[in-house]
């Protein structure tokens, strides 16, 4: 029987210089990917061009 994988999105919300979020997010993603039931995506808000004001 085929079971659907759960989707897990890890969002890095800080866009500041010297942020620590990517380190934590990538560690967490690597831990989650060890479990086949998760489909893991890391979403980094610094990769998007959001308006500042």
C-alpha positions as CSV (number, residue, x, y, z in Angstrom):
1,X,0.0,0.0,0.0
2,X,1.3,3.5,-0.9
3,X,1.1,6.0,1.9
4,X,1.3,9.8,1.3
5,X,4.3,11.5,2.7
6,X,3.7,14.4,5.1
7,X,4.9,17.8,3.8
8,X,7.1,19.7,6.2
9,X,8.0,23.3,5.4
10,X,10.8,24.9,7.5
11,X,10.6,28.7,7.2
12,X,13.7,30.8,7.9
13,X,12.1,34.1,8.9
14,X,15.1,36.3,9.6
15,X,16.8,38.2,6.8
16,X,19.4,40.0,9.0
17,X,23.2,39.9,8.4
18,X,24.8,37.3,10.7
19,X,21.6,35.4,11.3
20,X,21.7,31.9,12.7
21,X,18.4,30.6,11.3
22,X,19.8,28.8,8.3
23,X,22.2,26.8,10.4
24,X,19.3,25.6,12.6
25,X,16.9,25.1,9.7
26,X,19.4,23.0,7.7
27,X,20.2,20.9,10.7
28,X,16.5,20.3,11.4
29,X,15.9,19.5,7.7
30,X,18.7,16.9,7.7
31,X,17.2,15.3,10.8
32,X,13.7,15.2,9.3
33,X,14.9,13.8,6.0
34,X,16.2,10.7,7.8
35,X,12.5,9.8,8.2
36,X,10.9,8.6,5.0
37,X,7.4,9.8,6.0
38,X,8.4,13.5,5.5
39,X,8.8,15.5,2.3
40,X,11.0,18.5,3.5
41,X,11.3,22.0,2.1
42,X,13.4,24.8,3.5
43,X,12.0,28.2,2.7
44,X,14.3,31.1,3.2
45,X,12.6,34.5,3.2
46,X,16.0,36.1,2.3
47,X,15.7,34.5,-1.1
48,X,12.6,36.6,-2.0
49,X,12.4,40.2,-3.0
50,X,9.9,41.6,-0.5
51,X,9.2,45.3,-0.3
52,X,10.8,46.9,2.7
53,X,8.2,49.6,3.3
